[in-house]
């Protein structure tokens, strides 16, 4: 399984788009988290796209600074690609666009 995440990351004083292909260990972590999210949702769990997005967010999102004053390395995952399936959250993309105007 290949998982690629798309995020915005605070680097050098600006929010920048970030793309990351997960290592095998990171894939395991995201899948474990997605399975946990699926189990919270339904009894007979089978992770859906939204579960993988929530799993990647749980593993990779980082907020060391407050929202109004982010610090180097803060990151928000807004989309994840699992093999050929993509799941995303548009509000974060809009934040990214606003920051780059």
C-alpha positions as CSV (number, residue, x, y, z in Angstrom):
1,X,0.0,0.0,0.0
2,X,1.3,3.5,-0.9
3,X,0.1,6.5,1.1
4,X,0.9,10.1,0.0
5,X,-0.2,13.0,2.2
6,X,-0.8,16.5,1.1
7,X,-0.5,19.2,3.7
8,X,0.4,22.8,4.4
9,X,3.4,23.3,6.6
10,X,4.7,26.4,8.3
11,X,8.3,26.9,7.0
12,X,10.5,29.9,6.9
13,X,7.7,32.2,8.2
14,X,5.1,31.1,5.6
15,X,2.5,28.4,5.0
16,X,3.8,26.2,2.1
17,X,2.3,23.2,0.4
18,X,3.9,19.9,1.4
19,X,3.7,16.5,-0.2
20,X,5.1,13.4,1.5
21,X,5.2,9.7,0.5
22,X,5.0,7.6,3.6
23,X,7.6,5.1,4.6
24,X,6.5,1.5,5.5
25,X,6.4,2.4,9.2
26,X,4.4,5.5,8.6
27,X,2.0,3.5,6.4
28,X,1.5,1.1,9.3
29,X,0.8,4.0,11.7
30,X,-1.7,5.6,9.3
31,X,-3.5,2.3,8.7
32,X,-3.6,1.5,12.4
33,X,-5.1,4.9,13.0
34,X,-7.6,4.6,10.1
35,X,-8.7,1.2,11.5
36,X,-9.3,2.7,14.9
37,X,-11.3,5.6,13.4
38,X,-13.4,3.0,11.4
39,X,-14.0,1.0,14.6
40,X,-15.3,4.1,16.3
41,X,-17.8,4.6,13.5
42,X,-19.2,1.2,12.9
43,X,-19.2,-2.3,14.4
44,X,-18.0,-4.2,11.4
45,X,-15.2,-1.9,10.5
46,X,-13.6,-1.4,7.2
47,X,-11.7,1.8,6.8
48,X,-13.2,4.3,4.3
49,X,-11.4,7.2,2.6
50,X,-12.4,9.6,5.4
51,X,-10.8,7.2,8.0
52,X,-7.5,7.3,6.1
53,X,-7.6,11.1,6.1
54,X,-8.4,11.2,9.8
55,X,-5.6,8.6,10.4
56,X,-3.0,10.6,8.5
57,X,-4.1,13.8,10.3
58,X,-3.8,12.1,13.7
59,X,-0.3,10.9,12.8
60,X,1.1,13.9,11.0
61,X,-0.8,17.1,12.1
62,X,1.4,19.2,14.4
63,X,0.6,22.4,16.2
64,X,3.3,23.7,18.4
65,X,2.2,27.3,18.2
66,X,-1.3,28.9,18.5
67,X,-3.4,29.3,15.4
68,X,-2.8,33.0,15.2
69,X,1.0,32.6,15.6
70,X,2.2,29.3,14.0
71,X,5.8,28.1,14.6
72,X,8.3,26.4,12.3
73,X,7.1,22.8,11.5
74,X,3.4,23.3,12.3
75,X,1.5,21.1,9.8
76,X,-2.1,20.5,8.7
77,X,-2.9,17.5,6.5
78,X,-5.7,18.3,4.1
79,X,-5.7,15.4,1.7
80,X,-4.4,11.8,1.5
81,X,-3.9,9.4,-1.4
82,X,-4.1,5.7,-0.6
83,X,-3.0,3.8,-3.7
84,X,-5.2,5.6,-6.3
85,X,-8.0,6.9,-4.1
86,X,-7.9,10.5,-2.9
87,X,-9.7,11.9,0.1
88,X,-9.5,15.6,1.0
89,X,-10.8,18.4,3.2
90,X,-11.4,21.6,1.3
91,X,-11.4,24.2,4.1
92,X,-7.7,23.5,4.6
93,X,-7.0,24.0,0.9
94,X,-8.8,27.3,1.1
95,X,-6.6,28.3,4.1
96,X,-3.6,27.4,1.9
97,X,-4.9,29.6,-1.0
98,X,-5.6,32.5,1.3
99,X,-2.1,32.4,2.8
100,X,-0.5,32.4,-0.7
101,X,-2.4,35.4,-2.1
